[in-house]
Amino acid sequence: GRDNGYHGSTVAGASLGGMKFMHEQGDLPIPGIAHIPQPYWFGEGGEQSPEEFGIWAADQLEKKILELGEENVAAFIAEPIQGAGGVIIPPETYWPRIKEILGKYDILFVADEVICGFGRTGEWFGSQYYDLKPDLMTIAKGLTSGYVPMGGLIVSDKVFEVIEAHGDFNHGFTYSGHPVAAAVGLENLRILREEGIVERVKAETAPYLQRRLRELADHPLVGEVRGVGMLGAIELVQDKATRTRYPGDKAVGMICRGHCFNNGLIMRAVGDTMIIAPPLVISQAEVDELVDKARKCLDLTLRDLSV
């Protein structure tokens, strides 16, 4: 897994993820799981260019494989774009190098598509956005558009053939394959396809959202605006030139989140990064409202910090 990655909150899921506070609370990770740095250029890239940092971050995978012994590494799990960790958009050099390393050592790749899947990036899956070929793919959220709970695992032929050759894979939950969830999932997928929602996101809605969001980059509080598709992040800083953050006890993200909620805008604070993931069917007028309210809340946050 990767530092600051998120793969759920079960013992195994939280272990695969790299959320330090979850590890501390649960005495994790369990044995057999290791992590590498995240491709978070703005926060951790230092003096390197994004391209240089992308290569460096990807090369940490090979370094970890050699450290552990390639015969001891079964798979690498990662979100195409880290969502809960703050919408971390990897530099363009990152995924091509990761693919190269996984191929070199014949290591399986598990793409966590729980957030990126079903249109969030403007492609059906985040793996398509980055031209990845995962061996396994975890899915949820967009599978039913959240109307009922459902998650799943998609496996490649290569993985399926091994499972099939060794008998039943007895690993289910009480509510696995629930017919109501399955029916909702099928209907949701039908609507996504027939109404061309993913295609519209790619052609119209996402470009408009990303253009409008980036207009916030000139705000005194904003160090970086980043995003792909219908995912966006606004990182708040004390000094734009040096990318210096506010001290943790200032709780800038929570101040901003409070103003957002009070002004009818849902924005999640991940530290001092404000993240959004609006509905795929949002209108351009609603995008305008979102961005206008975001600017107002940034102004209110700056006012509070100036007092």
Legacy VTK file of the C-alpha trace (Angstrom):
# vtk DataFile Version 3.0
C-alpha trace
ASCII
DATASET POLYDATA
POINTS 307 float
0.000 0.000 0.000
0.912 3.691 0.154
1.229 6.237 2.922
-2.060 8.096 3.329
-3.883 5.635 1.060
-7.363 4.505 2.079
-8.788 1.029 1.517
-11.523 0.830 4.129
-11.681 0.452 7.892
-11.681 -3.291 8.556
-8.510 -4.603 10.194
-7.094 -5.729 6.843
-8.404 -2.719 4.894
-7.019 -0.215 7.390
-3.707 -2.110 7.371
-3.458 -1.920 3.578
-4.267 1.783 3.783
-1.639 4.177 5.039
-3.680 6.357 7.408
-1.383 6.700 10.429
-4.150 7.639 12.878
-6.048 4.466 11.961
-2.915 2.412 12.530
-2.362 3.980 15.943
-5.967 3.427 17.022
-6.041 -0.220 15.981
-2.474 -1.444 16.613
-1.972 -1.819 12.861
-0.824 -2.719 10.273
-1.076 -6.481 10.620
2.022 -8.482 9.580
2.737 -8.943 5.897
1.817 -5.425 4.769
4.266 -2.648 3.866
3.871 0.903 2.562
5.694 3.285 0.249
5.476 7.110 0.037
2.495 8.733 -1.683
2.921 10.711 -4.944
2.019 13.993 -3.230
4.176 16.555 -5.006
2.705 19.731 -3.459
3.221 18.550 0.110
6.292 16.340 -0.190
8.037 17.143 -3.478
10.411 19.742 -2.054
12.622 21.290 -4.730
11.957 18.567 -7.299
9.786 19.214 -10.343
6.519 17.248 -10.407
8.016 15.005 -13.119
11.154 14.268 -11.088
9.121 13.640 -7.961
6.781 11.265 -9.809
9.733 9.104 -10.832
11.203 9.241 -7.320
7.908 8.228 -5.698
7.389 5.346 -8.148
10.963 4.146 -7.667
10.215 3.704 -3.963
8.097 0.702 -5.019
11.092 -1.041 -6.571
13.208 -0.131 -3.561
10.599 -1.688 -1.222
10.281 -4.829 -3.399
14.042 -5.370 -3.254
14.088 -4.660 0.484
11.347 -7.233 1.175
12.479 -9.731 -1.479
10.411 -9.987 -4.663
9.322 -13.533 -3.768
7.612 -12.088 -0.668
5.535 -9.442 -2.483
2.140 -10.681 -3.720
0.544 -7.448 -4.894
0.567 -3.659 -4.871
-2.726 -1.934 -4.008
-3.401 1.712 -4.814
-6.140 4.152 -5.724
-5.606 5.654 -9.199
-6.180 8.987 -7.411
-6.055 9.003 -3.615
-9.450 10.279 -2.505
-9.786 10.295 1.273
-6.105 11.228 1.550
-6.785 14.627 -0.025
-7.339 14.091 -3.767
-3.679 13.403 -4.490
-3.176 13.696 -8.259
0.013 11.794 -9.175
2.500 13.497 -11.518
2.305 12.290 -15.134
5.518 10.296 -14.748
4.234 8.237 -11.803
1.913 5.560 -13.177
3.995 4.668 -16.264
6.987 3.937 -13.997
4.827 1.977 -11.515
3.499 -0.188 -14.394
7.070 -0.814 -15.552
8.172 -1.946 -12.070
5.170 -4.238 -11.515
5.805 -5.869 -14.902
9.506 -6.303 -14.217
8.871 -8.254 -11.002
5.577 -9.903 -12.106
3.640 -8.465 -9.160
-0.158 -8.232 -9.198
-1.767 -4.800 -9.219
-4.962 -4.148 -7.250
-6.713 -0.925 -8.285
-8.978 0.477 -5.579
-11.710 2.017 -7.738
-14.156 2.655 -4.889
-13.913 6.429 -5.403
-12.590 6.686 -8.969
-14.888 4.085 -10.529
-18.066 4.661 -12.550
-17.346 8.043 -14.078
-15.690 10.086 -11.357
-12.599 10.818 -13.495
-14.514 11.262 -16.755
-13.695 7.675 -17.717
-15.640 4.670 -16.488
-12.698 3.778 -14.237
-9.676 5.649 -12.924
-7.545 2.816 -14.315
-8.681 3.799 -17.820
-7.813 7.439 -17.155
-4.213 6.414 -16.397
-4.103 3.483 -18.879
-3.615 0.943 -16.092
-4.307 -2.787 -16.447
-5.201 -3.993 -12.946
-5.314 -7.693 -12.043
-7.996 -6.994 -9.440
-10.329 -4.025 -8.981
-12.361 -3.129 -5.907
-15.619 -1.285 -6.613
-18.443 0.271 -4.535
-19.914 3.810 -4.202
-20.678 4.603 -7.859
-21.749 1.005 -8.536
-25.175 1.916 -7.110
-24.638 5.712 -6.985
-24.909 5.269 -3.209
-28.636 4.490 -3.240
-28.036 1.174 -1.473
-24.797 -0.289 -0.088
-22.910 -2.566 -2.457
-19.283 -3.388 -3.113
-17.514 -5.870 -5.296
-14.242 -7.246 -6.575
-13.498 -7.685 -10.273
-10.691 -10.099 -11.148
-8.778 -10.653 -14.381
-8.818 -13.974 -16.235
-5.286 -14.597 -14.983
-6.413 -14.371 -11.347
-9.729 -16.155 -11.918
-8.045 -19.184 -13.483
-5.914 -19.672 -10.370
-8.941 -19.366 -8.055
-10.986 -21.751 -10.206
-8.224 -24.354 -10.251
-8.195 -24.481 -6.443
-11.891 -24.999 -5.697
-14.388 -22.603 -4.144
-13.196 -19.248 -2.816
-15.177 -19.307 0.412
-14.958 -15.694 1.461
-18.356 -14.057 1.705
-20.424 -11.825 3.956
-23.934 -12.371 5.275
-25.323 -9.930 2.721
-23.069 -10.804 -0.225
-24.864 -10.816 -3.568
-27.981 -9.277 -2.065
-30.671 -9.235 -4.797
-31.980 -5.751 -3.917
-28.489 -4.239 -4.150
-27.815 -6.177 -7.349
-31.053 -4.888 -8.910
-30.219 -1.291 -7.958
-26.700 -1.704 -9.346
-28.009 -2.981 -12.672
-30.520 -0.138 -12.941
-27.869 2.423 -12.002
-25.514 1.092 -14.693
-28.351 1.147 -17.242
-29.042 4.824 -16.498
-25.349 5.747 -16.622
-25.059 4.077 -20.036
-28.360 5.101 -21.631
-28.166 8.739 -20.547
-24.487 9.021 -21.504
-23.649 10.439 -18.080
-19.965 9.439 -18.053
-19.463 10.778 -21.577
-21.114 14.077 -20.612
-18.867 14.353 -17.561
-15.790 13.943 -19.755
-16.931 16.274 -22.544
-18.681 19.043 -20.616
-19.142 18.945 -16.854
-15.630 18.021 -15.714
-13.785 20.551 -17.922
-16.164 23.265 -16.699
-15.774 22.294 -13.036
-11.976 22.141 -13.266
-11.765 25.499 -15.070
-14.012 27.222 -12.533
-12.237 25.635 -9.558
-8.857 26.851 -10.783
-10.137 30.419 -10.641
-9.764 30.067 -6.854
-5.973 29.688 -7.217
-5.529 33.477 -6.946
-7.010 33.555 -3.432
-4.435 34.528 -0.740
-5.167 31.338 1.232
-4.892 28.902 -1.666
-1.584 27.158 -2.291
-2.802 24.735 -4.926
-6.005 23.814 -6.726
-5.896 20.332 -8.224
-8.401 17.939 -9.657
-9.411 15.419 -12.282
-12.923 14.843 -13.575
-15.416 15.398 -10.785
-12.800 15.383 -8.019
-11.234 18.572 -6.708
-8.983 19.795 -3.915
-8.132 23.269 -2.637
-5.061 23.242 -0.417
-4.850 26.090 2.097
-1.459 27.534 3.043
0.082 30.328 5.085
2.654 31.222 2.409
1.906 30.535 -1.261
5.491 31.045 -2.471
7.088 28.546 -0.084
4.068 26.172 0.181
4.236 26.657 3.972
1.232 25.361 5.894
-0.406 26.925 8.922
0.482 25.358 12.308
-1.774 22.381 13.038
-3.375 24.037 16.061
-4.854 26.728 13.778
-7.213 24.053 12.356
-7.633 26.092 9.174
-9.420 23.295 7.346
-11.997 22.940 10.107
-12.586 26.711 10.186
-13.208 26.681 6.442
-15.430 23.596 6.682
-17.543 25.351 9.322
-18.086 28.336 7.037
-18.925 26.013 4.141
-21.583 24.169 6.129
-23.064 27.456 7.366
-23.323 28.692 3.777
-24.914 25.631 2.214
-21.765 24.057 0.781
-20.485 20.582 1.605
-16.688 20.493 1.538
-14.633 17.927 3.379
-11.539 19.042 5.274
-8.575 16.664 5.052
-6.150 18.539 7.249
-5.970 21.922 5.515
-7.095 20.567 2.150
-10.720 21.154 1.175
-12.003 18.418 -1.107
-15.100 18.092 -3.261
-16.695 15.276 -5.254
-19.946 16.713 -6.617
-22.617 14.579 -8.319
-21.858 13.573 -11.910
-25.177 15.171 -12.926
-24.413 18.607 -11.439
-25.415 21.479 -13.750
-23.107 24.309 -14.808
-25.258 26.739 -12.798
-24.721 24.568 -9.720
-20.968 24.472 -10.402
-21.047 28.285 -10.468
-22.870 28.293 -7.134
-20.340 25.843 -5.667
-17.336 27.946 -6.729
-18.923 31.254 -5.646
-19.726 29.835 -2.208
-16.225 28.360 -1.941
-14.678 31.793 -2.581
-16.969 33.383 0.006
-15.975 30.750 2.583
-12.281 31.213 1.812
-12.764 34.965 2.417
-14.490 34.261 5.749
-11.713 31.861 6.762
-9.027 34.425 5.924
-10.945 37.024 7.949
-11.000 34.703 10.975
-7.268 34.022 10.659
-6.536 37.754 10.446
-8.288 38.564 13.728
LINES 1 308
307 0 1 2 3 4 5 6 7 8 9 10 11 12 13 14 15 16 17 18 19 20 21 22 23 24 25 26 27 28 29 30 31 32 33 34 35 36 37 38 39 40 41 42 43 44 45 46 47 48 49 50 51 52 53 54 55 56 57 58 59 60 61 62 63 64 65 66 67 68 69 70 71 72 73 74 75 76 77 78 79 80 81 82 83 84 85 86 87 88 89 90 91 92 93 94 95 96 97 98 99 100 101 102 103 104 105 106 107 108 109 110 111 112 113 114 115 116 117 118 119 120 121 122 123 124 125 126 127 128 129 130 131 132 133 134 135 136 137 138 139 140 141 142 143 144 145 146 147 148 149 150 151 152 153 154 155 156 157 158 159 160 161 162 163 164 165 166 167 168 169 170 171 172 173 174 175 176 177 178 179 180 181 182 183 184 185 186 187 188 189 190 191 192 193 194 195 196 197 198 199 200 201 202 203 204 205 206 207 208 209 210 211 212 213 214 215 216 217 218 219 220 221 222 223 224 225 226 227 228 229 230 231 232 233 234 235 236 237 238 239 240 241 242 243 244 245 246 247 248 249 250 251 252 253 254 255 256 257 258 259 260 261 262 263 264 265 266 267 268 269 270 271 272 273 274 275 276 277 278 279 280 281 282 283 284 285 286 287 288 289 290 291 292 293 294 295 296 297 298 299 300 301 302 303 304 305 306
